[in-house]
Amino acid sequence: MNEFLESGQQVVERIFKEFAPELEQVLRNEIRRKKLVDSGELLNSLRTQLQQQAEAQQTLLLGFANYGFWQDRRKFVKTDNPPVFLKWVESHFEKFGFVSGYKTGREPIREKAVSRIAFAIRAKQAQQGFIPKGRTWLYKKFWLWYRDMTEALLENLSEEQIKALLSDAKQQ
């Protein structure tokens, strides 16, 4: 391994380690700003991880709860019942006094009752022409962070280091 490749890898690793916590913090702040902290699960699920792929490849991974994508979408798909909506019904289940489809005095199966309530609310929303809007929190902030991180890499890597890193990536 030549010295440019080795020193370039060190620079990439240093920049990734420097910028990864910043990405988590930026997204945590955005989640709070958009008031998406109802249960705290999305906030607590944010993770970044620096992973060495091959001998010379560094990868920065970002992970969060699946329903974060639902929140980020412009609008929910009408026919789906996104997990975030089911979670809300589940967390407020005791506040619902009646579940349609069950005879009085018959104890409903909670999972089915939650699903029925969620679908009933969604059907009523669709009937009234209401489509819940997503609250974007991910893409804009992520790409701003990505731009800054890329600029830092370009400022800290020499042309020879960049060529060595690209050449090595093509070989793998």
Residue pairs with C-beta under 8 A, 6 or more apart in sequence:
1 55
1 56
2 164
4 158
4 160
4 161
4 163
4 164
5 56
5 161
5 164
5 165
5 167
5 168
7 161
8 157
8 158
8 161
8 162
8 164
8 165
9 56
9 58
9 165
11 153
11 156
11 157
11 161
12 58
12 153
12 157
12 165
13 50
13 58
14 156
15 149
15 152
15 153
15 156
16 50
16 58
16 60
16 149
17 50
18 152
19 60
19 145
19 148
19 149
19 152
20 48
20 49
20 50
20 60
21 48
22 145
23 48
23 60
23 62
23 142
23 145
23 149
24 46
24 47
24 48
26 141
26 144
26 145
27 46
27 64
27 137
27 138
27 141
27 142
28 43
28 46
30 137
30 138
30 141
31 37
31 42
31 43
31 46
31 137
32 43
33 137
34 71
34 135
34 136
34 137
35 135
36 42
36 43
36 71
36 135
36 137
37 43
38 88
38 91
39 87
39 91
41 65
41 87
42 64
42 65
42 67
42 68
42 71
45 63
45 64
45 65
45 68
46 62
46 63
46 64
47 61
47 62
47 63
47 64
48 60
48 61
48 62
48 63
49 60
49 61
49 63
50 58
50 59
50 60
50 61
51 58
51 59
51 60
51 61
52 58
52 59
53 59
53 172
54 172
55 172
56 165
56 168
56 169
56 172
57 168
57 169
57 172
62 142
66 83
67 82
67 83
67 84
67 87
68 137
68 138
69 138
70 76
70 82
70 83
70 84
70 134
71 84
71 134
71 135
71 137
72 134
72 135
72 136
72 137
72 138
72 139
73 134
74 133
74 134
74 136
75 131
75 132
75 133
75 134
76 82
76 85
76 131
76 132
76 134
78 122
78 126
78 131
81 115
81 118
81 119
81 122
85 118
85 121
85 122
85 132
86 114
86 115
86 118
89 96
89 114
89 117
89 118
89 121
90 114
93 110
93 113
93 114
93 117
96 117
99 108
99 113
99 116
99 117
100 116
100 120
101 116
102 108
102 113
108 116
125 131
125 132
154 162
157 165
